[in-house]
Amino acid sequence: MEQPSVGRDGVTPDGALLLDIAGRTAAGVLVAVEADGPWHFRQPDGGLMGTTQYRNKALPRRGYRLVSVPWWEWDELHGDVECQKQYLMRLLEEAGVVSGQPTAQPGLNLTAEAA
């Protein structure tokens, strides 16, 4: 079986999805980090828009571990870089991308792609 590819220019290899940040860990785990701004959520109930729901189902089917960063949670960090790092590491741990051990961080090779 062919190993899934990261893709190029922030697009999945099949061209179906545009990614904010994509990469592969040293262990070979594909990761997609998505910054979910207000347009990803319905008003007034705050549920996910259909396109975001599709993305959240489609990326794992393409072999990616998805990490979604909701805008209001990021805003609550008030630009504190250390808090932002801790928050992202927690999300990566929850997604099963890293183990939470200090040695796991150097193996994380994510590259930002223009969205």
N, C-alpha and C positions, 0 to 999 in steps of 0.2 A: 504494500500500500504506500502511495506517495505521501510524503510528509507535507502538511499544509504550509503554504507560503505566507510571508508577512504581507506581500503586495508592494506596490510602488506608488509613490506620490500620494500616500494617504488613501488609496483605494484598495479594496479587497481584490485578490487575484482575478476573480470573475467579473470585476467592474461594477458589482451591484451596490456596494456600500462605500461611502466616503468616511474615513476615520479621522478623528482629531489627533490621536497619538497611537502608534502601533509599534510593536516590537516583539522580540523573542528573548526570553531569559537564557542564561547560560545553560539551564537544564532543558532548553528547547521548548518551553511553554510559550505559546502565542498569546499576546496580551493586547487588548484594545482598551484605551482609556478615553472615555467620552465626557466632555464638559457639557452638561445638560442645562442650558440656559432656559429662561422663562418660556420660550416658544416650544419647548418639549412637553409642556404641561397644559392641560385643558383649564379653562376658566368657567365657572368659579370653583369647581370641585378639586382641582389640582391633580387629577388623574393624568396618566401618560397619554400623549397624543398617539394616534394609530401608527404613524411612521416610526415613532420611538419604540412602541411595542414591537413592531416588526423587526427593527434593528436589534432589540434585546433578545429576540428569539433567533434571528438569522446569524448573528455573530458566533454564538456557541456551536451552531450547526456547521459553521465553517472552520471550527477548531480553535476559536479564540476564547480566552477567559475575558469576560467583560467587566470593566470597572467603570461605573457611572458616578459622576460627581455632580450632584444637584446644586444649582446656583445658590440657593439660600443657605446651604450648609457651608459652601466655600465663603460666602459673604460674612458668615458669622465668625470666621477666623480673622477678620479685620486686617488682612495683609501680614499677619505674623508668620514669617517664613518657617520658623521652627514648628509652630502649630500646623501649618500646611503640610510640612514633611511628615509629621506624625499622623495626620489625618490620612494622607495618601498611603502611607505604609499600612495603616489599619485596613483601608479598603483593599489593598493588594493582598494582605493576609486573609481577609474574609473571602476573597475570590479564589484563594488557593494558589496564588502566584508566588508568594514568598512564605517562608515558614515562621517569620517573626524573630529568627535568630539574627544577631548582628552580622554574621557572615553572609547572609542572603542578599543584602543590598548591593554589593559590588557585582553580583551576577545579573543584575537587572539592567539590560541594555535597551531601553526604550528610546525611540527617536521621534521627535515631534514632526508631524507632516502638516503642510499647509492645508487647511480645511476650506 
